[in-house]
Amino acid sequence: MAELHSEAENIENTAQCIIEAFKEMDVRAGNVLPYQELYPFLQERYPHYKDVQKEAEHHLAKEGFVNPAPDGLMLTQVGHQHVYGEEA
């Protein structure tokens, strides 16, 4: 992976990795992707996620793709459409 040069790019890349995790783990609208499954996924694909993870989550929540849950991130219907390109 190319080295990123700005925090905004770092946040966007982390957010994209989170979206990829929902798809790869087949999480559907209304279901939660637990942090215990998300963190290893991020670590493998983008080890710099720790620097901007909370900002990336906030970005995805602002877009309406996820809602915070006590133990992870819940995929919304809008997020489901974004991840899978289909209605939830």
N, CA, C and O atoms as a GROMACS GRO file, in nm:
protein
  352
    1MET      N    1   0.085  -0.118   0.000
    1MET     CA    2   0.000   0.000   0.000
    1MET      C    3   0.089   0.124   0.000
    1MET      O    4   0.188   0.131   0.073
    2ALA      N    5   0.053   0.220  -0.082
    2ALA     CA    6   0.131   0.344  -0.091
    2ALA      C    7   0.122   0.422   0.040
    2ALA      O    8   0.020   0.420   0.108
    3GLU      N    9   0.230   0.488   0.073
    3GLU     CA   10   0.231   0.570   0.193
    3GLU      C   11   0.146   0.693   0.170
    3GLU      O   12   0.158   0.760   0.067
    4LEU      N   13   0.061   0.723   0.265
    4LEU     CA   14  -0.028   0.838   0.250
    4LEU      C   15   0.038   0.960   0.313
    4LEU      O   16   0.116   0.949   0.406
    5HIS      N   17   0.004   1.076   0.260
    5HIS     CA   18   0.074   1.197   0.300
    5HIS      C   19  -0.011   1.294   0.380
    5HIS      O   20   0.041   1.396   0.426
    6SER      N   21  -0.138   1.267   0.397
    6SER     CA   22  -0.219   1.359   0.476
    6SER      C   23  -0.311   1.281   0.569
    6SER      O   24  -0.345   1.166   0.544
    7GLU      N   25  -0.349   1.347   0.676
    7GLU     CA   26  -0.439   1.283   0.772
    7GLU      C   27  -0.575   1.255   0.708
    7GLU      O   28  -0.637   1.154   0.737
    8ALA      N   29  -0.621   1.345   0.621
    8ALA     CA   30  -0.749   1.324   0.554
    8ALA      C   31  -0.746   1.196   0.469
    8ALA      O   32  -0.842   1.119   0.469
    9GLU      N   33  -0.636   1.174   0.398
    9GLU     CA   34  -0.624   1.051   0.319
    9GLU      C   35  -0.618   0.929   0.411
    9GLU      O   36  -0.673   0.824   0.378
   10ASN      N   37  -0.552   0.943   0.524
   10ASN     CA   38  -0.542   0.835   0.620
   10ASN      C   39  -0.680   0.800   0.676
   10ASN      O   40  -0.714   0.682   0.688
   11ILE      N   41  -0.758   0.900   0.708
   11ILE     CA   42  -0.895   0.879   0.757
   11ILE      C   43  -0.979   0.811   0.650
   11ILE      O   44  -1.049   0.714   0.679
   12GLU      N   45  -0.972   0.860   0.527
   12GLU     CA   46  -1.051   0.804   0.417
   12GLU      C   47  -1.013   0.658   0.392
   12GLU      O   48  -1.100   0.574   0.371
   13ASN      N   49  -0.884   0.628   0.395
   13ASN     CA   50  -0.839   0.492   0.372
   13ASN      C   51  -0.887   0.399   0.483
   13ASN      O   52  -0.930   0.287   0.456
   14THR      N   53  -0.880   0.444   0.606
   14THR     CA   54  -0.929   0.365   0.718
   14THR      C   55  -1.078   0.342   0.707
   14THR      O   56  -1.126   0.231   0.730
   15ALA      N   57  -1.153   0.446   0.670
   15ALA     CA   58  -1.298   0.432   0.652
   15ALA      C   59  -1.328   0.330   0.543
   15ALA      O   60  -1.419   0.248   0.558
   16GLN      N   61  -1.252   0.335   0.433
   16GLN     CA   62  -1.274   0.240   0.324
   16GLN      C   63  -1.243   0.097   0.370
   16GLN      O   64  -1.314   0.004   0.332
   17CYS      N   65  -1.141   0.080   0.451
   17CYS     CA   66  -1.108  -0.052   0.505
   17CYS      C   67  -1.220  -0.104   0.595
   17CYS      O   68  -1.250  -0.223   0.595
   18ILE      N   69  -1.281  -0.014   0.672
   18ILE     CA   70  -1.394  -0.054   0.757
   18ILE      C   71  -1.510  -0.101   0.670
   18ILE      O   72  -1.574  -0.202   0.700
   19ILE      N   73  -1.539  -0.028   0.562
   19ILE     CA   74  -1.645  -0.068   0.469
   19ILE      C   75  -1.614  -0.204   0.409
   19ILE      O   76  -1.702  -0.289   0.398
   20GLU      N   77  -1.488  -0.226   0.370
   20GLU     CA   78  -1.447  -0.356   0.315
   20GLU      C   79  -1.467  -0.468   0.418
   20GLU      O   80  -1.504  -0.580   0.381
   21ALA      N   81  -1.443  -0.438   0.546
   21ALA     CA   82  -1.462  -0.538   0.651
   21ALA      C   83  -1.608  -0.580   0.659
   21ALA      O   84  -1.638  -0.699   0.673
   22PHE      N   85  -1.701  -0.484   0.650
   22PHE     CA   86  -1.844  -0.519   0.651
   22PHE      C   87  -1.875  -0.616   0.538
   22PHE      O   88  -1.945  -0.715   0.558
   23LYS      N   89  -1.823  -0.587   0.419
   23LYS     CA   90  -1.853  -0.670   0.303
   23LYS      C   91  -1.789  -0.808   0.316
   23LYS      O   92  -1.855  -0.909   0.294
   24GLU      N   93  -1.661  -0.812   0.351
   24GLU     CA   94  -1.591  -0.940   0.359
   24GLU      C   95  -1.650  -1.030   0.467
   24GLU      O   96  -1.652  -1.152   0.453
   25MET      N   97  -1.698  -0.970   0.576
   25MET     CA   98  -1.754  -1.049   0.686
   25MET      C   99  -1.905  -1.066   0.672
   25MET      O  100  -1.970  -1.121   0.762
   26ASP      N  101  -1.960  -1.020   0.561
   26ASP     CA  102  -2.102  -1.036   0.527
   26ASP      C  103  -2.194  -0.985   0.637
   26ASP      O  104  -2.289  -1.052   0.675
   27VAL      N  105  -2.163  -0.865   0.688
   27VAL     CA  106  -2.247  -0.801   0.789
   27VAL      C  107  -2.358  -0.726   0.715
   27VAL      O  108  -2.331  -0.650   0.623
   28ARG      N  109  -2.480  -0.749   0.755
   28ARG     CA  110  -2.597  -0.689   0.690
   28ARG      C  111  -2.655  -0.576   0.774
   28ARG      O  112  -2.621  -0.561   0.892
   29ALA      N  113  -2.744  -0.498   0.714
   29ALA     CA  114  -2.806  -0.384   0.783
   29ALA      C  115  -2.866  -0.428   0.915
   29ALA      O  116  -2.934  -0.530   0.924
   30GLY      N  117  -2.840  -0.348   1.018
   30GLY     CA  118  -2.892  -0.375   1.151
   30GLY      C  119  -2.804  -0.466   1.235
   30GLY      O  120  -2.829  -0.483   1.354
   31ASN      N  121  -2.702  -0.525   1.173
   31ASN     CA  122  -2.611  -0.613   1.247
   31ASN      C  123  -2.483  -0.538   1.283
   31ASN      O  124  -2.446  -0.440   1.218
   32VAL      N  125  -2.416  -0.586   1.387
   32VAL     CA  126  -2.296  -0.522   1.439
   32VAL      C  127  -2.172  -0.600   1.397
   32VAL      O  128  -2.168  -0.723   1.405
   33LEU      N  129  -2.072  -0.526   1.352
   33LEU     CA  130  -1.939  -0.582   1.330
   33LEU      C  131  -1.860  -0.557   1.458
   33LEU      O  132  -1.824  -0.443   1.486
   34PRO      N  133  -1.832  -0.663   1.536
   34PRO     CA  134  -1.762  -0.644   1.664
   34PRO      C  135  -1.619  -0.595   1.643
   34PRO      O  136  -1.552  -0.633   1.547
   35TYR      N  137  -1.575  -0.510   1.734
   35TYR     CA  138  -1.438  -0.461   1.727
   35TYR      C  139  -1.337  -0.576   1.730
   35TYR      O  140  -1.232  -0.567   1.667
   36GLN      N  141  -1.368  -0.684   1.803
   36GLN     CA  142  -1.273  -0.796   1.812
   36GLN      C  143  -1.252  -0.862   1.676
   36GLN      O  144  -1.151  -0.930   1.656
   37GLU      N  145  -1.345  -0.845   1.582
   37GLU     CA  146  -1.328  -0.895   1.446
   37GLU      C  147  -1.274  -0.785   1.354
   37GLU      O  148  -1.199  -0.812   1.260
   38LEU      N  149  -1.313  -0.661   1.380
   38LEU     CA  150  -1.271  -0.549   1.296
   38LEU      C  151  -1.122  -0.518   1.311
   38LEU      O  152  -1.053  -0.496   1.211
   39TYR      N  153  -1.073  -0.515   1.434
   39TYR     CA  154  -0.933  -0.475   1.457
   39TYR      C  155  -0.832  -0.565   1.384
   39TYR      O  156  -0.741  -0.513   1.321
   40PRO      N  157  -0.846  -0.698   1.391
   40PRO     CA  158  -0.750  -0.780   1.316
   40PRO      C  159  -0.758  -0.756   1.165
   40PRO      O  160  -0.656  -0.759   1.097
   41PHE      N  161  -0.878  -0.733   1.114
   41PHE     CA  162  -0.896  -0.704   0.972
   41PHE      C  163  -0.821  -0.576   0.936
   41PHE      O  164  -0.748  -0.572   0.836
   42LEU      N  165  -0.839  -0.471   1.016
   42LEU     CA  166  -0.771  -0.344   0.989
   42LEU      C  167  -0.620  -0.359   1.004
   42LEU      O  168  -0.544  -0.306   0.923
   43GLN      N  169  -0.577  -0.430   1.105
   43GLN     CA  170  -0.434  -0.448   1.129
   43GLN      C  171  -0.367  -0.514   1.009
   43GLN      O  172  -0.256  -0.478   0.971
   44GLU      N  173  -0.435  -0.611   0.951
   44GLU     CA  174  -0.379  -0.684   0.837
   44GLU      C  175  -0.373  -0.597   0.711
   44GLU      O  176  -0.277  -0.604   0.635
   45ARG      N  177  -0.476  -0.515   0.690
   45ARG     CA  178  -0.486  -0.439   0.566
   45ARG      C  179  -0.429  -0.298   0.573
   45ARG      O  180  -0.380  -0.245   0.473
   46TYR      N  181  -0.435  -0.239   0.691
   46TYR     CA  182  -0.389  -0.101   0.704
   46TYR      C  183  -0.343  -0.074   0.846
   46TYR      O  184  -0.418  -0.020   0.927
   47PRO      N  185  -0.220  -0.112   0.876
   47PRO     CA  186  -0.170  -0.104   1.015
   47PRO      C  187  -0.172   0.036   1.077
   47PRO      O  188  -0.164   0.048   1.199
   48HIS      N  189  -0.183   0.141   0.997
   48HIS     CA  190  -0.184   0.277   1.051
   48HIS      C  191  -0.323   0.322   1.098
   48HIS      O  192  -0.342   0.437   1.136
   49TYR      N  193  -0.420   0.230   1.095
   49TYR     CA  194  -0.558   0.266   1.130
   49TYR      C  195  -0.571   0.324   1.270
   49TYR      O  196  -0.658   0.408   1.294
   50LYS      N  197  -0.486   0.282   1.363
   50LYS     CA  198  -0.501   0.324   1.502
   50LYS      C  199  -0.493   0.474   1.518
   50LYS      O  200  -0.555   0.531   1.608
   51ASP      N  201  -0.418   0.540   1.432
   51ASP     CA  202  -0.400   0.685   1.441
   51ASP      C  203  -0.529   0.761   1.414
   51ASP      O  204  -0.550   0.870   1.468
   52VAL      N  205  -0.615   0.706   1.329
   52VAL     CA  206  -0.733   0.781   1.284
   52VAL      C  207  -0.863   0.700   1.292
   52VAL      O  208  -0.963   0.739   1.232
   53GLN      N  209  -0.862   0.591   1.362
   53GLN     CA  210  -0.979   0.504   1.365
   53GLN      C  211  -1.106   0.577   1.410
   53GLN      O  212  -1.210   0.567   1.345
   54LYS      N  213  -1.097   0.650   1.519
   54LYS     CA  214  -1.217   0.719   1.571
   54LYS      C  215  -1.267   0.823   1.472
   54LYS      O  216  -1.388   0.838   1.454
   55GLU      N  217  -1.175   0.894   1.406
   55GLU     CA  218  -1.215   0.992   1.304
   55GLU      C  219  -1.281   0.923   1.186
   55GLU      O  220  -1.379   0.974   1.130
   56ALA      N  221  -1.230   0.807   1.146
   56ALA     CA  222  -1.288   0.732   1.035
   56ALA      C  223  -1.429   0.684   1.072
   56ALA      O  224  -1.520   0.691   0.990
   57GLU      N  225  -1.446   0.635   1.194
   57GLU     CA  226  -1.578   0.592   1.240
   57GLU      C  227  -1.675   0.710   1.241
   57GLU      O  228  -1.790   0.697   1.199
   58HIS      N  229  -1.628   0.824   1.289
   58HIS     CA  230  -1.712   0.944   1.292
   58HIS      C  231  -1.752   0.984   1.150
   58HIS      O  232  -1.867   1.020   1.125
   59HIS      N  233  -1.658   0.977   1.056
   59HIS     CA  234  -1.686   1.008   0.915
   59HIS      C  235  -1.795   0.916   0.861
   59HIS      O  236  -1.888   0.962   0.795
   60LEU      N  237  -1.783   0.786   0.887
   60LEU     CA  238  -1.883   0.690   0.839
   60LEU      C  239  -2.018   0.712   0.905
   60LEU      O  240  -2.122   0.695   0.841
   61ALA      N  241  -2.019   0.748   1.032
   61ALA     CA  242  -2.144   0.776   1.102
   61ALA      C  243  -2.210   0.902   1.046
   61ALA      O  244  -2.332   0.908   1.029
   62LYS      N  245  -2.128   1.003   1.016
   62LYS     CA  246  -2.180   1.127   0.960
   62LYS      C  247  -2.242   1.103   0.822
   62LYS      O  248  -2.341   1.167   0.785
   63GLU      N  249  -2.184   1.010   0.747
   63GLU     CA  250  -2.238   0.973   0.615
   63GLU      C  251  -2.364   0.888   0.628
   63GLU      O  252  -2.435   0.866   0.530
   64GLY      N  253  -2.392   0.840   0.750
   64GLY     CA  254  -2.510   0.757   0.774
   64GLY      C  255  -2.487   0.610   0.746
   64GLY      O  256  -2.584   0.533   0.739
   65PHE      N  257  -2.362   0.568   0.729
   65PHE     CA  258  -2.332   0.429   0.696
   65PHE      C  259  -2.329   0.338   0.819
   65PHE      O  260  -2.364   0.220   0.810
   66VAL      N  261  -2.288   0.392   0.933
   66VAL     CA  262  -2.277   0.311   1.055
   66VAL      C  263  -2.333   0.388   1.173
   66VAL      O  264  -2.346   0.510   1.171
   67ASN      N  265  -2.367   0.312   1.276
   67ASN     CA  266  -2.400   0.368   1.407
   67ASN      C  267  -2.309   0.301   1.508
   67ASN      O  268  -2.284   0.180   1.498
   68PRO      N  269  -2.258   0.377   1.605
   68PRO     CA  270  -2.175   0.314   1.708
   68PRO      C  271  -2.259   0.219   1.792
   68PRO      O  272  -2.375   0.246   1.822
   69ALA      N  273  -2.199   0.108   1.829
   69ALA     CA  274  -2.261   0.012   1.920
   69ALA      C  275  -2.161  -0.012   2.034
   69ALA      O  276  -2.042   0.017   2.017
   70PRO      N  277  -2.206  -0.062   2.147
   70PRO     CA  278  -2.114  -0.080   2.260
   70PRO      C  279  -1.991  -0.165   2.226
   70PRO      O  280  -1.881  -0.138   2.276
   71ASP      N  281  -2.009  -0.265   2.142
   71ASP     CA  282  -1.897  -0.356   2.115
   71ASP      C  283  -1.851  -0.356   1.970
   71ASP      O  284  -1.775  -0.444   1.929
   72GLY      N  285  -1.896  -0.256   1.891
   72GLY     CA  286  -1.856  -0.252   1.751
   72GLY      C  287  -1.930  -0.144   1.674
   72GLY      O  288  -1.969  -0.041   1.730
   73LEU      N  289  -1.948  -0.169   1.545
   73LEU     CA  290  -2.018  -0.075   1.457
   73LEU      C  291  -2.136  -0.145   1.392
   73LEU      O  292  -2.122  -0.255   1.339
   74MET      N  293  -2.254  -0.081   1.397
   74MET     CA  294  -2.372  -0.136   1.334
   74MET      C  295  -2.387  -0.078   1.195
   74MET      O  296  -2.377   0.044   1.177
   75LEU      N  297  -2.409  -0.162   1.097
   75LEU     CA  298  -2.431  -0.118   0.959
   75LEU      C  299  -2.575  -0.071   0.945
   75LEU      O  300  -2.668  -0.143   0.980
   76THR      N  301  -2.594   0.050   0.893
   76THR     CA  302  -2.728   0.104   0.871
   76THR      C  303  -2.780   0.058   0.734
   76THR      O  304  -2.707  -0.004   0.657
   77GLN      N  305  -2.906   0.089   0.706
   77GLN     CA  306  -2.961   0.057   0.573
   77GLN      C  307  -2.888   0.135   0.464
   77GLN      O  308  -2.862   0.081   0.357
   78VAL      N  309  -2.856   0.261   0.492
   78VAL     CA  310  -2.780   0.342   0.396
   78VAL      C  311  -2.642   0.279   0.375
   78VAL      O  312  -2.594   0.271   0.262
   79GLY      N  313  -2.580   0.236   0.483
   79GLY     CA  314  -2.450   0.170   0.473
   79GLY      C  315  -2.459   0.040   0.394
   79GLY      O  316  -2.370   0.009   0.316
   80HIS      N  317  -2.566  -0.036   0.416
   80HIS     CA  318  -2.587  -0.161   0.344
   80HIS      C  319  -2.593  -0.134   0.193
   80HIS      O  320  -2.531  -0.206   0.114
   81GLN      N  321  -2.667  -0.031   0.156
   81GLN     CA  322  -2.677   0.004   0.014
   81GLN      C  323  -2.541   0.043  -0.041
   81GLN      O  324  -2.508   0.006  -0.154
   82HIS      N  325  -2.462   0.116   0.037
   82HIS     CA  326  -2.329   0.157  -0.006
   82HIS      C  327  -2.236   0.036  -0.020
   82HIS      O  328  -2.162   0.026  -0.118
   83VAL      N  329  -2.239  -0.054   0.075
   83VAL     CA  330  -2.149  -0.169   0.075
   83VAL      C  331  -2.186  -0.270  -0.034
   83VAL      O  332  -2.100  -0.318  -0.107
   84TYR      N  333  -2.314  -0.300  -0.044
   84TYR     CA  334  -2.358  -0.409  -0.131
   84TYR      C  335  -2.426  -0.361  -0.260
   84TYR      O  336  -2.450  -0.441  -0.351
   85GLY      N  337  -2.457  -0.231  -0.268
   85GLY     CA  338  -2.524  -0.180  -0.388
   85GLY      C  339  -2.664  -0.233  -0.405
   85GLY      O  340  -2.712  -0.247  -0.517
   86GLU      N  341  -2.729  -0.264  -0.293
   86GLU     CA  342  -2.865  -0.319  -0.299
   86GLU      C  343  -2.945  -0.270  -0.180
   86GLU      O  344  -2.889  -0.222  -0.081
   87GLU      N  345  -3.074  -0.284  -0.189
   87GLU     CA  346  -3.162  -0.248  -0.078
   87GLU      C  347  -3.143  -0.348   0.035
   87GLU      O  348  -3.119  -0.466   0.012
   88ALA      N  349  -3.155  -0.300   0.158
   88ALA     CA  350  -3.140  -0.389   0.274
   88ALA      C  351  -3.260  -0.478   0.289
   88ALA      O  352  -3.266  -0.560   0.381
   0.00000   0.00000   0.00000
